[in-house]
């Protein structure tokens, strides 16, 4: 591993599932009992804002009942110890990576503990309930919404992610389905630029064929073992 300096890690729902957070699509394709189309699209927000706000209020409140697991802590340990470049890109909207201590990271799909102003685009920290009509602290418009990237919207910081992938020596995917783009295409981008690629997942993902190596098991076991291996 001596020739590895720049690392990009992508994390998905599987890493937080071990902490008790429901994965994006559960039994029957539902997300915590709701059709994704009813709570995670711009159309849903336009037609039933009360439901959308209530759904994310409940998810935000549920964060208080969960804790980071061994996989989150292992990535935080890597963040603290790795002397090369590291970017942890998470598709998750929880704060478990931060609570474990990771700092070189970004949330490409938004954050539960943040509100977005639909009028001016300002994002602000938000910990409690976010009722429809909440007022933006920056512009004063009653236009705050959950700071979640809905289907059909552009994920955050894609230029930064693409730049990191282009110079990565190693790309690692943890607990992702390989079904949601653009994240599902990161492995191909990294490989195109010459990076080694590794998948750590409970089951082979839809994109497993694109990885040089796939290790099957729980994130709480696989991620600490991989970090130990990397740090020697």
Secondary structure, DSSP 8 states (H G I E B T S, - for coil): -TT---EEEEE-HHHHHTTT---SS-GGGEETTEEHHHHSBHHHHHH-HHHHHHHHHHHHHHGGG----HHHHHHHHHHHH--S-EEEEE---SSHHHHHT--SEEETTEEEEEEEETTT--EEE--S---TT---TTT--S-EEEEE--BTS--TTHHHHHHHHHT-SEEEEES--S-STTGGGHHHHHHHTT-EEEEEESS--TTGGG-SEEEES-HHHHHHHHHHHHH-
